[in-house]
């Protein structure tokens, strides 16, 4: 069992839209979870923060490696649309 912990996490996009403000969240890696919400509410932003692609203020403890999908195609075929 590992614990993913977010403490006082805040994040706003460059335009000033606040996505998270002092978020506190604890997740157990043994849990099976789904992330749902309306469009534009921060689901992808949250996952990008966990993957380390976006840096928020506050503390994010992620004791397990994270991967963000979709992964870039290592050999794109220029013939495909």
C-alpha positions in Angstrom: 0.0 0.0 0.0 1.3 3.4 -1.0 -0.3 6.8 -0.3 -0.5 9.5 -2.9 -0.8 12.8 -1.0 -1.6 16.3 -2.1 -1.3 19.0 0.5 -2.4 22.6 0.0 -2.1 22.3 -3.8 -3.1 25.3 -5.8 -3.0 25.7 -9.6 -4.1 28.4 -12.0 -3.6 28.6 -15.8 -1.8 31.5 -17.3 -5.0 33.3 -18.1 -5.8 33.4 -14.4 -8.4 30.6 -14.3 -8.1 28.9 -10.9 -8.4 25.1 -11.2 -7.4 24.1 -7.6 -7.2 26.3 -4.5 -5.6 24.7 -1.4 -6.6 21.1 -2.4 -5.9 18.4 0.2 -6.4 14.9 -1.0 -5.1 11.4 0.0 -5.4 8.4 -2.3 -4.4 4.8 -1.7 -2.8 3.1 -4.7 -4.7 0.0 -3.9 -8.0 1.7 -4.6 -9.7 1.4 -7.9 -10.9 4.9 -8.8 -12.6 6.8 -11.6 -12.3 10.5 -12.2 -15.5 12.1 -13.5 -16.7 15.7 -14.0 -18.0 18.2 -16.5 -15.8 19.4 -19.3 -13.3 22.1 -18.3 -13.3 21.3 -14.5 -9.7 20.2 -14.2 -9.6 16.4 -14.7 -6.7 16.5 -17.2 -4.9 19.2 -15.3 -5.1 17.0 -12.1 -3.6 14.0 -14.0 -0.9 16.2 -15.6 0.0 17.4 -12.1 0.3 13.8 -10.8 2.4 12.9 -13.9 4.7 15.9 -13.2 3.9 17.7 -16.4 2.5 20.7 -14.6 4.0 22.1 -11.4 1.5 23.5 -8.8 2.1 25.3 -5.6 1.9 23.1 -2.5 3.1 19.5 -1.9 2.5 16.5 -4.1 3.8 13.2 -2.8 3.7 10.4 -5.4 5.6 7.4 -4.1 4.9 5.4 -7.3 5.9 6.3 -10.9 3.2 8.0 -12.9 2.7 7.8 -16.7 0.5 10.1 -18.7 -1.4 8.7 -21.7 -1.5 9.4 -24.6 2.2 8.8 -25.0 3.9 10.5 -28.0 4.3 8.3 -31.0 8.0 7.5 -31.3 7.8 6.9 -35.1 4.9 8.8 -36.7 4.0 7.8 -40.2 3.7 11.0 -42.3 1.5 9.1 -44.8 -1.3 8.8 -42.2 -3.8 11.7 -41.9 
